[in-house]
């Protein structure tokens, strides 16, 4: 996936911590078409696939980590 932009390691750690705790959180992210979505969900997995890192929400929706804007009130840009 040539356009994937890896996220900061500290932000990645935040996501893994939330996945471990199975805490219901609000996630704001952009879809491939550029639209902004918000979901109240549980992060069930953080994983690598096809050259990118991904987040699984409730085991149903997957989101590329570089498409995430805010998770549990924490902005990805706080780590840039």
Beta strands, then each sheet from edge to edge (+ up, - down):
strand 1: 24-30
strand 2: 36-49
strand 3: 52-57
strand 4: 61-64
strand 5: 68-71
strand 6: 74-75
sheet 1: 4+ 3- 2+ 1- 5+ 6-
end
